[in-house]
Amino acid sequence: MSANLGESKTSSRVADTEQLSEAEEIFEEQQRRYAEHQIQQEKKRERVEYQKKSTQRSNYINLKSVAISEILISLILVMIGFKSIDVVTLLIGLPRDYLDILEYLILFIQRVTFFIWIYRLHTDLKNIFYDYPITPIGAVFRYLFPIFLWGIWNTLSTFANRLQNEAVSLTDIAEKIRILTIYSYVLISIFFTIYLFSNNNLLKYINPTTTSKLLEISPFLYFFEVLINVSTNLVDLLLVKTITQAIIRKLKLQEYSYIK
């Protein structure tokens, strides 16, 4: 009787040991699976981060306005060169007919390129700032005559205000854009004033007796107008460069935030 009882206790201990061993194996298997799951999740997070960084780099490469801004800058420089040649030909008395035709052609191409650039720029801004208030078409209309008298200020100040809420490096660019905007309006005002007073028909209408005197000083008005025109082109050049620099820097800041 006691022998049977001892065998029963022994078999019970063996069964308990086997159950404990099975439980340990199940626990170890669960731990192993959990560790594998954690590794897979970590790899998945790394892939997501990599995709974010790759997308950010591709966005930088695929900015629609960057390539066209380089063309626009080149055309502005060409126009500045034409104005310089224009002054030289006037001083030495060379015929300017063909030069004028070529200059107007380049000016037309520059204007078309500018409107393409302003459209693509605001396409980029819509992608960078999801709630940017100005649409690409709206930006184009803001630069049409005579809306541009208000539209230039509205477009540039809206962009500067948006940059003001960003990093310090973008805040500095916003301030530069505001200063260039003021210069642009000053030059536009001077240009229109010169245009009105150098128009012979308008001068005759205002005061016919002063026409001959004003015609005598018209070459000086012309040179001054060329100076204002070149200055306007330089301001436009700086604006295009500064705005392009701002959107590229904004994307770089976003990329750094992804890395962190």
Secondary structure, DSSP 4 states (H G I P E B T S, - for coil): -HHHHHHHHHHHHHHHHHHHHHHHHHHHHHHHHHHHHHHHHHHHHHHHHHHHHHHHHHHHHT-HHHHHHHHHHHHHHHHHHHHHHHHHHHHHT---HHHHHHHHHHHHHHHHHHHHHHHHHHHHHHHHSTT-S--HHHHHHHTSTTTHHHHHHHHHHHHHHHHHTS-HHHHHHHHHHHHHHHHHHHHHHHHHHHHHHT-HHHHHHH-GGGHHHHHHTHHHHHHHHHHHHHHHHHHHHHHHHHHHHHHHHHHHHHHHHHH-
